[in-house]
Amino acid sequence: MNAIYLDNAATTKIDKEVIEIVQTSMAENFGNPSSIHQFGRKAKSSVETARKNIAKHFKVAAAEIIFTSSGTEADNLIIHNAVLNLGVTRIITSKIEHHAVLHTCNFLQKSSNITVEYVNVDVFGTVDLLHLEALLKASEEKTLVSLMMLNNEIGNLLPMVAVANLCKLNNALFHSDTVQAIGHYPIDLQKIKADFIVASAHKFHGPKGVGFAFFRKGFGILPMLHGGDQEKGARSSTENVHAILGMEKALEIAYNTLQKDKNYIESLKVYFISELKKISENIQFNGLSQDLEHSGYTILSVRFPVKNDMLLFSLDLAGIAVSGGSACQSGSNKGSHVLTELLFNGEEDKTSIRFSFSKFTKKEELDVTISKLKKLL
């Protein structure tokens, strides 16, 4: 069998239709969107049409979408603006957020003398909403809450509406890193009153190097990159036209087939869980990744009952691509900050692996993976 790819939370295979769109754009739509001649106008029109079509998926205005090079840049643009432009002096986040958020908060804490506070999470990584409410009520400082919709390591889903409502009741801004969720879950920003969300196209079968930030209408945006007036002055840099059009197409495909893909991928996850349990009753699942209602259907974080520093390497040699997750995982000096936060009493030393699925994953590939795991364990 060919190599097996089970690392879709890291990146996804690009849809063939997306590749065709990108190739056509590279060949025929090469103008600079800032140029006033016909080639530039064609490129500009394509970018703005993509912006409108992307905005429709989230029921927002096109002007609220700012194209970026990635979800990481989008997170940085939002958090920096919250502090340097919108008067935020306090950020509430959690210790299991993506480093795009945690490292940015740490940087601003040192450089801008803001306060960073961490909401409690339980041993399953669930955000304590009562503690969040208490933190919000404890200060009248201008506050930004930054909590991800779908945790990239353990798959936990955040109750977005509840968090957004808490923030509104307490006059706080709400930013959610939605990178793992966009293209896999509908996000109606008329119902979910988040002020800022982000996307990265390569997480939903689009090209790498392109994403977007959503800024709810009414917030001015100061650029982090200076040198031009692209993106309405919010981001200087010639737009990545081909990638933007690829992202537009990838998002269109994702939402047109969302329920069908969800049903299929979820069935794979259920099957894989059942087969893992047959290997050993002592296999456990990190966070809520086994819970189909409270975790993303694409991610399963598995904790094996042994410490095997070579497991990832052995799977790779067998042609099976996955990601490590334990705090002492081979190939990583620091391990997983998420699992380090959640696991205790020796559990953090056991080998954890994140398996992540997509619409291109086949049941036969899971069977091969299970067979290999039986031999390695």
VENMO-V871134 format. One record per residue. N is the residue number from 1. RES is the residue in one small letter. BURIAL is 1 if it has 16 or more other ideal C-beta (glycine too) atoms within 10 Angstrom, else 0. Layout:
n:N res:RES burial:BURIAL
n:N res:RES burial:BURIAL
This chain:
n:1 res:m burial:0
n:2 res:n burial:0
n:3 res:a burial:0
n:4 res:i burial:1
n:5 res:y burial:1
n:6 res:l burial:1
n:7 res:d burial:1
n:8 res:n burial:1
n:9 res:a burial:1
n:10 res:a burial:0
n:11 res:t burial:1
n:12 res:t burial:1
n:13 res:k burial:0
n:14 res:i burial:1
n:15 res:d burial:1
n:16 res:k burial:0
n:17 res:e burial:0
n:18 res:v burial:1
n:19 res:i burial:0
n:20 res:e burial:0
n:21 res:i burial:1
n:22 res:v burial:1
n:23 res:q burial:0
n:24 res:t burial:0
n:25 res:s burial:1
n:26 res:m burial:0
n:27 res:a burial:0
n:28 res:e burial:0
n:29 res:n burial:1
n:30 res:f burial:0
n:31 res:g burial:1
n:32 res:n burial:0
n:33 res:p burial:1
n:34 res:s burial:0
n:35 res:s burial:0
n:36 res:i burial:0
n:37 res:h burial:0
n:38 res:q burial:0
n:39 res:f burial:0
n:40 res:g burial:0
n:41 res:r burial:0
n:42 res:k burial:1
n:43 res:a burial:1
n:44 res:k burial:1
n:45 res:s burial:0
n:46 res:s burial:1
n:47 res:v burial:1
n:48 res:e burial:0
n:49 res:t burial:0
n:50 res:a burial:1
n:51 res:r burial:1
n:52 res:k burial:0
n:53 res:n burial:1
n:54 res:i burial:1
n:55 res:a burial:1
n:56 res:k burial:0
n:57 res:h burial:1
n:58 res:f burial:1
n:59 res:k burial:0
n:60 res:v burial:1
n:61 res:a burial:0
n:62 res:a burial:0
n:63 res:a burial:0
n:64 res:e burial:1
n:65 res:i burial:1
n:66 res:i burial:1
n:67 res:f burial:1
n:68 res:t burial:1
n:69 res:s burial:1
n:70 res:s burial:1
n:71 res:g burial:1
n:72 res:t burial:1
n:73 res:e burial:1
n:74 res:a burial:1
n:75 res:d burial:1
n:76 res:n burial:1
n:77 res:l burial:1
n:78 res:i burial:1
n:79 res:i burial:1
n:80 res:h burial:1
n:81 res:n burial:1
n:82 res:a burial:1
n:83 res:v burial:1
n:84 res:l burial:0
n:85 res:n burial:0
n:86 res:l burial:1
n:87 res:g burial:0
n:88 res:v burial:1
n:89 res:t burial:0
n:90 res:r burial:1
n:91 res:i burial:1
n:92 res:i burial:1
n:93 res:t burial:1
n:94 res:s burial:1
n:95 res:k burial:0
n:96 res:i burial:1
n:97 res:e burial:1
n:98 res:h burial:1
n:99 res:h burial:0
n:100 res:a burial:1
n:101 res:v burial:1
n:102 res:l burial:1
n:103 res:h burial:0
n:104 res:t burial:1
n:105 res:c burial:1
n:106 res:n burial:0
n:107 res:f burial:0
n:108 res:l burial:1
n:109 res:q burial:0
n:110 res:k burial:0
n:111 res:s burial:0
n:112 res:s burial:0
n:113 res:n burial:0
n:114 res:i burial:1
n:115 res:t burial:0
n:116 res:v burial:1
n:117 res:e burial:1
n:118 res:y burial:1
n:119 res:v burial:1
n:120 res:n burial:0
n:121 res:v burial:1
n:122 res:d burial:0
n:123 res:v burial:0
n:124 res:f burial:1
n:125 res:g burial:1
n:126 res:t burial:1
n:127 res:v burial:1
n:128 res:d burial:0
n:129 res:l burial:0
n:130 res:l burial:0
n:131 res:h burial:0
n:132 res:l burial:1
n:133 res:e burial:1
n:134 res:a burial:0
n:135 res:l burial:1
n:136 res:l burial:1
n:137 res:k burial:0
n:138 res:a burial:0
n:139 res:s burial:0
n:140 res:e burial:0
n:141 res:e burial:0
n:142 res:k burial:1
n:143 res:t burial:1
n:144 res:l burial:1
n:145 res:v burial:1
n:146 res:s burial:1
n:147 res:l burial:1
n:148 res:m burial:1
n:149 res:m burial:1
n:150 res:l burial:1
n:151 res:n burial:1
n:152 res:n burial:1
n:153 res:e burial:1
n:154 res:i burial:1
n:155 res:g burial:1
n:156 res:n burial:1
n:157 res:l burial:1
n:158 res:l burial:1
n:159 res:p burial:0
n:160 res:m burial:1
n:161 res:v burial:0
n:162 res:a burial:0
n:163 res:v burial:1
n:164 res:a burial:1
n:165 res:n burial:0
n:166 res:l burial:1
n:167 res:c burial:1
n:168 res:k burial:0
n:169 res:l burial:0
n:170 res:n burial:1
n:171 res:n burial:0
n:172 res:a burial:1
n:173 res:l burial:1
n:174 res:f burial:1
n:175 res:h burial:1
n:176 res:s burial:1
n:177 res:d burial:1
n:178 res:t burial:1
n:179 res:v burial:1
n:180 res:q burial:1
n:181 res:a burial:1
n:182 res:i burial:1
n:183 res:g burial:1
n:184 res:h burial:1
n:185 res:y burial:1
n:186 res:p burial:0
n:187 res:i burial:1
n:188 res:d burial:0
n:189 res:l burial:1
n:190 res:q burial:0
n:191 res:k burial:0
n:192 res:i burial:1
n:193 res:k burial:0
n:194 res:a burial:1
n:195 res:d burial:1
n:196 res:f burial:1
n:197 res:i burial:1
n:198 res:v burial:1
n:199 res:a burial:1
n:200 res:s burial:1
n:201 res:a burial:1
n:202 res:h burial:1
n:203 res:k burial:1
n:204 res:f burial:1
n:205 res:h burial:1
n:206 res:g burial:1
n:207 res:p burial:1
n:208 res:k burial:1
n:209 res:g burial:1
n:210 res:v burial:1
n:211 res:g burial:1
n:212 res:f burial:1
n:213 res:a burial:1
n:214 res:f burial:1
n:215 res:f burial:1
n:216 res:r burial:1
n:217 res:k burial:0
n:218 res:g burial:0
n:219 res:f burial:0
n:220 res:g burial:0
n:221 res:i burial:1
n:222 res:l burial:0
n:223 res:p burial:1
n:224 res:m burial:0
n:225 res:l burial:0
n:226 res:h burial:0
n:227 res:g burial:0
n:228 res:g burial:0
n:229 res:d burial:0
n:230 res:q burial:1
n:231 res:e burial:1
n:232 res:k burial:0
n:233 res:g burial:0
n:234 res:a burial:1
n:235 res:r burial:1
n:236 res:s burial:0
n:237 res:s burial:0
n:238 res:t burial:0
n:239 res:e burial:1
n:240 res:n burial:1
n:241 res:v burial:1
n:242 res:h burial:1
n:243 res:a burial:1
n:244 res:i burial:1
n:245 res:l burial:1
n:246 res:g burial:1
n:247 res:m burial:1
n:248 res:e burial:1
n:249 res:k burial:1
n:250 res:a burial:1
n:251 res:l burial:1
n:252 res:e burial:1
n:253 res:i burial:1
n:254 res:a burial:1
n:255 res:y burial:1
n:256 res:n burial:0
n:257 res:t burial:0
n:258 res:l burial:0
n:259 res:q burial:0
n:260 res:k burial:0
n:261 res:d burial:1
n:262 res:k burial:1
n:263 res:n burial:0
n:264 res:y burial:1
n:265 res:i burial:1
n:266 res:e burial:0
n:267 res:s burial:0
n:268 res:l burial:1
n:269 res:k burial:1
n:270 res:v burial:0
n:271 res:y burial:0
n:272 res:f burial:1
n:273 res:i burial:1
n:274 res:s burial:0
n:275 res:e burial:1
n:276 res:l burial:1
n:277 res:k burial:0
n:278 res:k burial:0
n:279 res:i burial:0
n:280 res:s burial:0
n:281 res:e burial:0
n:282 res:n burial:0
n:283 res:i burial:1
n:284 res:q burial:1
n:285 res:f burial:1
n:286 res:n burial:1
n:287 res:g burial:1
n:288 res:l burial:1
n:289 res:s burial:1
n:290 res:q burial:1
n:291 res:d burial:0
n:292 res:l burial:0
n:293 res:e burial:0
n:294 res:h burial:1
n:295 res:s burial:1
n:296 res:g burial:1
n:297 res:y burial:1
n:298 res:t burial:1
n:299 res:i burial:1
n:300 res:l burial:1
n:301 res:s burial:1
n:302 res:v burial:1
n:303 res:r burial:1
n:304 res:f burial:1
n:305 res:p burial:0
n:306 res:v burial:0
n:307 res:k burial:0
n:308 res:n burial:1
n:309 res:d burial:0
n:310 res:m burial:0
n:311 res:l burial:1
n:312 res:l burial:1
n:313 res:f burial:0
n:314 res:s burial:0
n:315 res:l burial:1
n:316 res:d burial:0
n:317 res:l burial:0
n:318 res:a burial:1
n:319 res:g burial:0
n:320 res:i burial:1
n:321 res:a burial:0
n:322 res:v burial:1
n:323 res:s burial:1
n:324 res:g burial:1
n:325 res:g burial:1
n:326 res:s burial:1
n:327 res:a burial:1
n:328 res:c burial:1
n:329 res:q burial:1
n:330 res:s burial:0
n:331 res:g burial:0
n:332 res:s burial:0
n:333 res:n burial:0
n:334 res:k burial:0
n:335 res:g burial:1
n:336 res:s burial:1
n:337 res:h burial:1
n:338 res:v burial:1
n:339 res:l burial:1
n:340 res:t burial:1
n:341 res:e burial:1
n:342 res:l burial:1
n:343 res:l burial:1
n:344 res:f burial:0
n:345 res:n burial:0
n:346 res:g burial:0
n:347 res:e burial:1
n:348 res:e burial:1
n:349 res:d burial:0
n:350 res:k burial:1
n:351 res:t burial:1
n:352 res:s burial:1
n:353 res:i burial:1
n:354 res:r burial:1
n:355 res:f burial:1
n:356 res:s burial:1
n:357 res:f burial:1
n:358 res:s burial:1
n:359 res:k burial:1
n:360 res:f burial:0
n:361 res:t burial:1
n:362 res:k burial:0
n:363 res:k burial:0
n:364 res:e burial:0
n:365 res:e burial:1
n:366 res:l burial:1
n:367 res:d burial:0
n:368 res:v burial:0
n:369 res:t burial:1
n:370 res:i burial:1
n:371 res:s burial:0
n:372 res:k burial:1
n:373 res:l burial:1
n:374 res:k burial:0
n:375 res:k burial:0
n:376 res:l burial:0
n:377 res:l burial:0
